[in-house]
Amino acid sequence: MDRRSFLLGTSTFALSQLLFGCGGNKQTQLKVQLLKGSIPGQVVNQFQKGLQQQVQLKFAPVERIQDLFQQLQSWQQKPKASDEQGWSRFIPFRQGQKTTEADLVTLGDYWLKAAIEQKLIQPLQEVQGNQLKQWSSLDERWKKLVTRNDQGDLDTQGKVWGAPYRWGSTVIIYNRDKLQKLGWTPKDWSDLWRDGMQQRISLLNQPREVIGLVLKKLGKSYNTDNLDQVPDLEKELQTLNQQVKFYSSNHYLEPLIMEDTWLAVGWSSDVFPVLGRYPQLAAVIPQSGTAMWADLWVRPAGIPAGITKGTLSDQWIDFCWQPSTAKQISVLTKSNSPISTNITASDIQEPLWSLLESDVYDGLRLRNVFDKSEFLLPLPPSAIKQYESLFAKIKV
């Protein structure tokens, strides 16, 4: 699942200055490959200033989660000679030079099962371990999300495979002027079926997201594993498809800004940054619940977790979980934190605060979202085939 390719992150330039750091080759290093825009540069600077030793930080931003996942694959599987050209189209680091592995990498929760199954990453700690000092400050739902067995499935007796540092959700973004002329503004998924919206909507080009929102409208779970048991699902999808102008996971905001479409379904990390720049746009989190995503720190397989390196990686994760750091990440990247933060209206642009102050939220802390929304959890191969087949069928 390729989410958040249309990324409008903050502090990217500042972060790029920390790619190589300073000091000699013998200096201790912490190498991190992270999703572009997901960590502000000043956060990295503050971390370095607080270290007790001289450390060379190498933080390399990467455009897409998919690229980071494929980078993890390339470290574990040496490509055949015939594959080199193909890999270089997707992995910018492989163009003419050997890639240096990272100590930590950003990965989305959706990719976690595949990374574990393919042995691309190693556990951060055993559940009973105490390397991550701030682990206890996480809500149980976050702990459950990243505690898995060796097959990548949720398991309370498993190991901790990732450290969530920010999260977001799937939202509805719309042109407020156009919809007010129709006499309504969207509140929930059911509004996508309203009269007057034919060929005015763009949806993500993702089976789990599109079929999932229809399931939510019908009072079902995003993680339904047998679609045949959901009455009227295909009929609802066919009706929704008549409202859709196009499906795209990368370019759904530009047509909305150009007023070629009036409403889109997208990821909050794409949507929130544009709200302050385009006052004609507004966003809402559907009242019946939505899909959630999380950005995680993971440790690539084969990276020695020695005393120095392991401690540095853990220190960085714990630093991201400190309330003051979590607040900066939330405010500057326009996302939410798994850690409780004291964010006020003065910290956030008005359009974003208005959204987060809706009845779905209690400040920036989840209330009804935690109750009604869901992560896209792993499904059996048979279920995945059902989703893909039905999605292809309704788009014809």
Disulfide bonds with the S-S distance in Angstrom:
none
